Amino acid sequence: MGLPFDDEHAAVFTVGQVADMLQVRQAFLRRIDEHQVVSPQRSAGGQRRYSRSEIGRIQQVTAMMDQGMTLPAIRRIIELQCELAAITRERDELAARLAALNAPRNDPQDHRRG
């Protein structure tokens, strides 16, 4: 049985912890949440809780902002990256199914001679 912090999608880190880890202001984390760039889960008390995956996304956001990108532009880039990943997974699944359909079969009832 794994612990919550073993799961990269488990929301275990507080705003203060993430701000300290990444050396950013808590207000920055709230701002990117308000712009729906990185939207963490909420605890039962309504507090933001971040996963390791979201922390990685925040690092990506800060790097893009350092390059002069706006939050709306960053949000769109992330949306497109997610869409591309979904399309790539779908393509790979379809390619695997097509390969399975085209694979030669070893049918023991096939008595044809070549």
Backbone as a printed PyTorch tensor [residue, N CA C, xyz], in Angstrom:
tensor([[[  0.8440,  -1.1770,   0.0000],
         [  0.0000,   0.0000,   0.0000],
         [  0.8870,   1.2380,   0.0000]],

        [[  0.7070,   2.1220,  -1.0190],
         [  1.5220,   3.3150,  -1.1220],
         [  1.0020,   4.4410,  -0.2390]],

        [[  1.8990,   5.3050,   0.0940],
         [  1.5380,   6.4780,   0.8760],
         [  1.0630,   7.5860,  -0.0550]],

        [[  0.2650,   8.5520,   0.4420],
         [ -0.2470,   9.6160,  -0.4280],
         [  0.8430,  10.3590,  -1.1880]],

        [[  1.9810,  10.5970,  -0.5460],
         [  3.0190,  11.3540,  -1.2510],
         [  3.7490,  10.5110,  -2.2940]],

        [[  3.4880,   9.2060,  -2.3410],
         [  4.0400,   8.3630,  -3.3970],
         [  3.3090,   8.5830,  -4.7120]],

        [[  2.0660,   9.0560,  -4.6230],
         [  1.2300,   9.3140,  -5.7970],
         [  1.4600,  10.7420,  -6.2530]],

        [[  1.9620,  10.9250,  -7.4700],
         [  2.2630,  12.2720,  -7.9490],
         [  1.0160,  13.1410,  -8.1040]],

        [[ -0.1670,  12.5320,  -8.0670],
         [ -1.4130,  13.2930,  -8.2040],
         [ -2.1350,  13.4920,  -6.8720]],

        [[ -1.5610,  13.0030,  -5.7850],
         [ -2.1680,  13.1810,  -4.4630],
         [ -1.9380,  14.6200,  -4.0030]],

        [[ -3.0170,  15.2860,  -3.6390],
         [ -2.9390,  16.6900,  -3.2180],
         [ -2.5790,  16.7570,  -1.7400]],

        [[ -1.3010,  16.9460,  -1.4520],
         [ -0.8400,  16.9020,  -0.0660],
         [ -0.1140,  18.1680,   0.3930]],

        [[  0.2440,  19.0600,  -0.5170],
         [  1.0480,  20.2190,  -0.1550],
         [  0.1840,  21.4770,  -0.0460]],

        [[  0.4300,  22.2690,   0.9910],
         [ -0.3120,  23.5130,   1.1980],
         [  0.2740,  24.6350,   0.3480]],

        [[ -0.4550,  25.7390,   0.2660],
         [  0.0170,  26.9110,  -0.4650],
         [  1.3570,  27.3810,   0.1150]],

        [[  1.4420,  27.4390,   1.4390],
         [  2.6840,  27.8850,   2.0680],
         [  3.8600,  26.9800,   1.7600]],

        [[  3.6270,  25.6730,   1.7810],
         [  4.7010,  24.7190,   1.4800],
         [  5.1820,  24.8780,   0.0450]],

        [[  4.2350,  25.0140,  -0.8770],
         [  4.5980,  25.1450,  -2.2950],
         [  5.3230,  26.4700,  -2.5320]],

        [[  4.8300,  27.5360,  -1.9340],
         [  5.4780,  28.8380,  -2.0840],
         [  6.9200,  28.7720,  -1.5850]],

        [[  7.1340,  28.1230,  -0.4450],
         [  8.4880,  27.9760,   0.0980],
         [  9.3600,  27.1230,  -0.8080]],

        [[  8.8180,  26.0060,  -1.2930],
         [  9.5850,  25.0990,  -2.1600],
         [ 10.0490,  25.7910,  -3.4260]],

        [[  9.1430,  26.5520,  -4.0460],
         [  9.4220,  27.1500,  -5.3530],
         [  9.9060,  28.5880,  -5.2610]],

        [[  9.9670,  29.0960,  -4.0360],
         [ 10.3920,  30.4720,  -3.8040],
         [  9.5420,  31.4600,  -4.6120]],

        [[  8.2160,  31.2940,  -4.4890],
         [  7.2570,  32.2140,  -5.0950],
         [  6.3330,  32.7110,  -3.9900]],

        [[  5.6030,  33.7510,  -4.2750],
         [  4.6480,  34.2890,  -3.3040],
         [  3.3540,  33.4860,  -3.3340]],

        [[  2.7290,  33.3910,  -2.1780],
         [  1.4360,  32.7180,  -2.1130],
         [  0.4170,  33.4080,  -3.0110]],

        [[  0.5090,  34.7300,  -3.1250],
         [ -0.4040,  35.4850,  -3.9930],
         [ -0.2590,  35.0370,  -5.4530]],

        [[  0.9590,  34.6910,  -5.8520],
         [  1.1820,  34.1920,  -7.2060],
         [  0.4310,  32.8750,  -7.4230]],

        [[  0.4840,  31.9940,  -6.4430],
         [ -0.2120,  30.7090,  -6.5530],
         [ -1.7210,  30.9220,  -6.6340]],

        [[ -2.2390,  31.8560,  -5.8550],
         [ -3.6710,  32.1630,  -5.9230],
         [ -4.0310,  32.7510,  -7.2820]],

        [[ -3.1440,  33.5910,  -7.8110],
         [ -3.3980,  34.2250,  -9.1140],
         [ -3.4530,  33.1950, -10.2440]],

        [[ -2.5210,  32.2630, -10.2570],
         [ -2.5580,  31.2770, -11.3470],
         [ -3.7480,  30.3320, -11.1820]],

        [[ -4.2390,  30.1800,  -9.9590],
         [ -5.4720,  29.4150,  -9.7460],
         [ -6.6650,  30.2020, -10.2840]],

        [[ -6.7270,  31.4900,  -9.9910],
         [ -7.8250,  32.3330, -10.4680],
         [ -7.8710,  32.3810, -11.9910]],

        [[ -6.7050,  32.3400, -12.6320],
         [ -6.6280,  32.3400, -14.0980],
         [ -6.7820,  30.9260, -14.6710]],

        [[ -7.0250,  29.9590, -13.8120],
         [ -7.2280,  28.5600, -14.1900],
         [ -6.0470,  27.9920, -14.9740]],

        [[ -4.8590,  28.4170, -14.5890],
         [ -3.6390,  27.8800, -15.1940],
         [ -3.2340,  26.6150, -14.4540]],

        [[ -3.2010,  26.6890, -13.1290],
         [ -2.9890,  25.5280, -12.2580],
         [ -4.0330,  25.6480, -11.1620]],

        [[ -4.9730,  24.7200, -11.1600],
         [ -6.0650,  24.7490, -10.1790],
         [ -5.9500,  23.5390,  -9.2540]],

        [[ -5.4170,  23.7670,  -8.0640],
         [ -5.2450,  22.6540,  -7.1320],
         [ -6.5730,  22.1860,  -6.5590]],

        [[ -6.5380,  21.0170,  -5.9620],
         [ -7.7200,  20.5120,  -5.2660],
         [ -7.9100,  21.3070,  -3.9870]],

        [[ -9.0790,  21.1570,  -3.3930],
         [ -9.3710,  21.8500,  -2.1390],
         [ -9.5800,  20.8340,  -1.0320]],

        [[ -9.1160,  21.1940,   0.1540],
         [ -9.3400,  20.3470,   1.3230],
         [-10.7890,  20.5040,   1.7650]],

        [[-11.2150,  19.7080,   2.7320],
         [-12.5770,  19.8150,   3.2600],
         [-12.8510,  21.2200,   3.7790]],

        [[-11.8220,  21.9050,   4.2760],
         [-11.9730,  23.2640,   4.7850],
         [-11.8260,  24.3340,   3.7180]],

        [[-11.6560,  23.9220,   2.4530],
         [-11.5530,  24.8810,   1.3490],
         [-10.1510,  25.3750,   1.0570]],

        [[ -9.1540,  24.8090,   1.7170],
         [ -7.7720,  25.2270,   1.4920],
         [ -7.2030,  24.5400,   0.2540]],

        [[ -6.3930,  25.2680,  -0.5030],
         [ -5.7510,  24.7010,  -1.6880],
         [ -4.7400,  23.6410,  -1.2550]],

        [[ -4.7390,  22.5250,  -1.9760],
         [ -3.7730,  21.4560,  -1.7460],
         [ -3.1990,  21.0560,  -3.1130]],

        [[ -1.8730,  21.0400,  -3.1850],
         [ -1.1760,  20.7970,  -4.4490],
         [ -0.5510,  19.4020,  -4.4740]],

        [[ -0.5330,  18.8180,  -5.6510],
         [  0.1380,  17.5370,  -5.8720],
         [  1.5340,  17.8010,  -6.4370]],

        [[  2.3440,  16.7750,  -6.4660],
         [  3.6760,  16.9090,  -7.0880],
         [  3.5390,  17.2550,  -8.5640]],

        [[  2.5360,  16.6990,  -9.2160],
         [  2.2980,  16.9930, -10.6190],
         [  1.9890,  18.4820, -10.8220]],

        [[  1.1580,  19.0300,  -9.9490],
         [  0.8160,  20.4520, -10.0570],
         [  2.0160,  21.3420,  -9.7410]],

        [[  2.8600,  20.9050,  -8.8200],
         [  4.0730,  21.6600,  -8.5150],
         [  4.9680,  21.7210,  -9.7540]],

        [[  5.0720,  20.6180, -10.4620],
         [  5.8360,  20.6070, -11.7170],
         [  5.2400,  21.5500, -12.7420]],

        [[  3.9210,  21.5900, -12.8000],
         [  3.2330,  22.4990, -13.7320],
         [  3.5140,  23.9540, -13.3390]],

        [[  3.5370,  24.2510, -12.0470],
         [  3.8280,  25.6140, -11.5930],
         [  5.2440,  26.0180, -12.0020]],

        [[  6.1830,  25.0770, -11.9010],
         [  7.5500,  25.3590, -12.3460],
         [  7.5640,  25.6990, -13.8400]],

        [[  6.7640,  24.9800, -14.6190],
         [  6.6540,  25.2480, -16.0520],
         [  6.0770,  26.6540, -16.2700]],

        [[  5.0580,  27.0070, -15.4960],
         [  4.4230,  28.3220, -15.6220],
         [  5.4250,  29.4270, -15.3060]],

        [[  6.1790,  29.2750, -14.2280],
         [  7.1350,  30.3280, -13.8740],
         [  8.2060,  30.4860, -14.9500]],

        [[  8.6390,  29.3880, -15.5560],
         [  9.6240,  29.4730, -16.6350],
         [  9.0390,  30.2070, -17.8410]],

        [[  7.7870,  29.9390, -18.1680],
         [  7.1470,  30.6130, -19.2970],
         [  6.9550,  32.1030, -19.0100]],

        [[  6.5860,  32.4240, -17.7620],
         [  6.4300,  33.8340, -17.3940],
         [  7.7720,  34.5560, -17.4620]],

        [[  8.8550,  33.8680, -17.0980],
         [ 10.1900,  34.4610, -17.1940],
         [ 10.5510,  34.7720, -18.6400]],

        [[  9.9170,  34.0630, -19.5800],
         [ 10.1400,  34.3060, -21.0060],
         [  9.2030,  35.3810, -21.5580]],

        [[  8.3720,  35.9550, -20.6680],
         [  7.5100,  37.0600, -21.0750],
         [  6.1020,  36.6710, -21.4780]],

        [[  5.7050,  35.4230, -21.2600],
         [  4.3570,  34.9840, -21.6400],
         [  3.3380,  35.4180, -20.5990]],

        [[  2.1270,  35.6780, -21.0550],
         [  1.0380,  36.0560, -20.1550],
         [  0.3360,  34.8080, -19.6390]],

        [[ -0.4140,  34.9680, -18.5410],
         [ -1.1420,  33.8160, -17.9950],
         [ -2.1770,  33.2570, -18.9690]],

        [[ -2.9520,  34.0940, -19.6880],
         [ -3.8740,  33.5080, -20.6670],
         [ -3.1470,  32.6990, -21.7590]],

        [[ -1.9960,  33.1930, -22.2020],
         [ -1.2290,  32.4620, -23.2200],
         [ -0.7060,  31.1430, -22.6520]],

        [[ -0.2140,  31.1850, -21.4150],
         [  0.2970,  29.9730, -20.7740],
         [ -0.8250,  28.9580, -20.5950]],

        [[ -2.0000,  29.4280, -20.1600],
         [ -3.1390,  28.5170, -19.9950],
         [ -3.4690,  27.8350, -21.3250]],

        [[ -3.4650,  28.5990, -22.4080],
         [ -3.7870,  28.0260, -23.7220],
         [ -2.7300,  27.0070, -24.1450]],

        [[ -1.4820,  27.3050, -23.9030],
         [ -0.4070,  26.3620, -24.2460],
         [ -0.5930,  25.0600, -23.4690]],

        [[ -0.8920,  25.1630, -22.1880],
         [ -1.0920,  23.9630, -21.3690],
         [ -2.3070,  23.1810, -21.8620]],

        [[ -3.3870,  23.8820, -22.2180],
         [ -4.5710,  23.2070, -22.7610],
         [ -4.2110,  22.4430, -24.0330]],

        [[ -3.4440,  23.0880, -24.9090],
         [ -3.0460,  22.4360, -26.1610],
         [ -2.1210,  21.2470, -25.9060]],

        [[ -1.2320,  21.3580, -24.9120],
         [ -0.3630,  20.2340, -24.5690],
         [ -1.1990,  19.0430, -24.0860]],

        [[ -2.2270,  19.3200, -23.2960],
         [ -3.1030,  18.2490, -22.8030],
         [ -3.8790,  17.6080, -23.9520]],

        [[ -4.3810,  18.4420, -24.8620],
         [ -5.0980,  17.9120, -26.0260],
         [ -4.1800,  17.0520, -26.8800]],

        [[ -2.9660,  17.5180, -27.0970],
         [ -2.0040,  16.7500, -27.8870],
         [ -1.6870,  15.4180, -27.2250]],

        [[ -1.5160,  15.4260, -25.9040],
         [ -1.2350,  14.1820, -25.1830],
         [ -2.3980,  13.2030, -25.3290]],

        [[ -3.6380,  13.7050, -25.2500],
         [ -4.8150,  12.8360, -25.3910],
         [ -4.8910,  12.2670, -26.8020]],

        [[ -4.6230,  13.0870, -27.7950],
         [ -4.6540,  12.6240, -29.1880],
         [ -3.5530,  11.5980, -29.4310]],

        [[ -2.3940,  11.8310, -28.8620],
         [ -1.2740,  10.8890, -29.0080],
         [ -1.6170,   9.5400, -28.3790]],

        [[ -2.2270,   9.5710, -27.1770],
         [ -2.6490,   8.3080, -26.5340],
         [ -3.6710,   7.5870, -27.4070]],

        [[ -4.6290,   8.3270, -27.9420],
         [ -5.6620,   7.7170, -28.7910],
         [ -5.0290,   7.1080, -30.0430]],

        [[ -4.0960,   7.8320, -30.6540],
         [ -3.4070,   7.3100, -31.8410],
         [ -2.6660,   6.0230, -31.5180]],

        [[ -1.9570,   6.0120, -30.3800],
         [ -1.1970,   4.8230, -29.9880],
         [ -2.1130,   3.6350, -29.7250]],

        [[ -3.2750,   3.8850, -29.0860],
         [ -4.2390,   2.8120, -28.8370],
         [ -4.7870,   2.2660, -30.1520]],

        [[ -5.1090,   3.1570, -31.0750],
         [ -5.6310,   2.7140, -32.3740],
         [ -4.5690,   1.9500, -33.1600]],

        [[ -3.3210,   2.4030, -33.0970],
         [ -2.2370,   1.7060, -33.7930],
         [ -2.0430,   0.3070, -33.2120]],

        [[ -2.1450,   0.1840, -31.9070],
         [ -2.0020,  -1.1300, -31.2690],
         [ -3.1500,  -2.0530, -31.6780]],

        [[ -4.3650,  -1.5230, -31.7260],
         [ -5.5110,  -2.3440, -32.1440],
         [ -5.3810,  -2.7530, -33.6110]],

        [[ -4.9170,  -1.8520, -34.4510],
         [ -4.7290,  -2.1760, -35.8590],
         [ -3.6450,  -3.2360, -36.0240]],

        [[ -2.5700,  -3.1070, -35.2670],
         [ -1.5000,  -4.1060, -35.3330],
         [ -2.0060,  -5.4670, -34.8870]],

        [[ -2.8520,  -5.4960, -33.8670],
         [ -3.4080,  -6.7680, -33.3910],
         [ -4.3110,  -7.3880, -34.4450]],

        [[ -5.0570,  -6.5570, -35.1610],
         [ -5.9310,  -7.0820, -36.2190],
         [ -5.1360,  -7.6210, -37.4020]],

        [[ -3.9960,  -7.0140, -37.6790],
         [ -3.1920,  -7.3990, -38.8380],
         [ -2.1440,  -8.4610, -38.5210]],

        [[ -2.0130,  -8.8300, -37.2600],
         [ -1.0080,  -9.8140, -36.8670],
         [ -1.3700, -11.1800, -37.4430]],

        [[ -0.3570, -11.9210, -37.9300],
         [ -0.6480, -13.2730, -38.4300],
         [ -1.1450, -14.1480, -37.2880]],

        [[ -2.1260, -14.9440, -37.6170],
         [ -2.7150, -15.8190, -36.6000],
         [ -2.1900, -17.2320, -36.7760]],

        [[ -1.9310, -17.8650, -35.6860],
         [ -1.5350, -19.2720, -35.6860],
         [ -2.7660, -20.0860, -35.3470]],

        [[ -3.5860, -20.3080, -36.3440],
         [ -4.8520, -21.0130, -36.1480],
         [ -4.5950, -22.5050, -36.3620]],

        [[ -4.7480, -23.3470, -35.3150],
         [ -4.4780, -24.7860, -35.4500],
         [ -5.4570, -25.4620, -36.4040]],

        [[ -6.5830, -24.8380, -36.6890],
         [ -7.5410, -25.4370, -37.6210],
         [ -7.2560, -25.0740, -39.0600]],

        [[ -6.2610, -24.2200, -39.2880],
         [ -5.9130, -23.7980, -40.6340],
         [ -5.0020, -24.8760, -41.2350]],

        [[ -5.5700, -25.6960, -42.1400],
         [ -4.8280, -26.8170, -42.7260],
         [ -4.4010, -26.5420, -44.1600]],

        [[ -4.4320, -25.2700, -44.5430],
         [ -4.0220, -24.9570, -45.9110],
         [ -2.5330, -25.2100, -46.0720]],

        [[ -2.1730, -25.6210, -47.2710],
         [ -0.7610, -25.8580, -47.5690],
         [ -0.2890, -24.8400, -48.5810]],

        [[  0.9590, -24.3770, -48.4120],
         [  1.5190, -23.3540, -49.2790],
         [  2.3490, -23.8750, -50.2850]]])
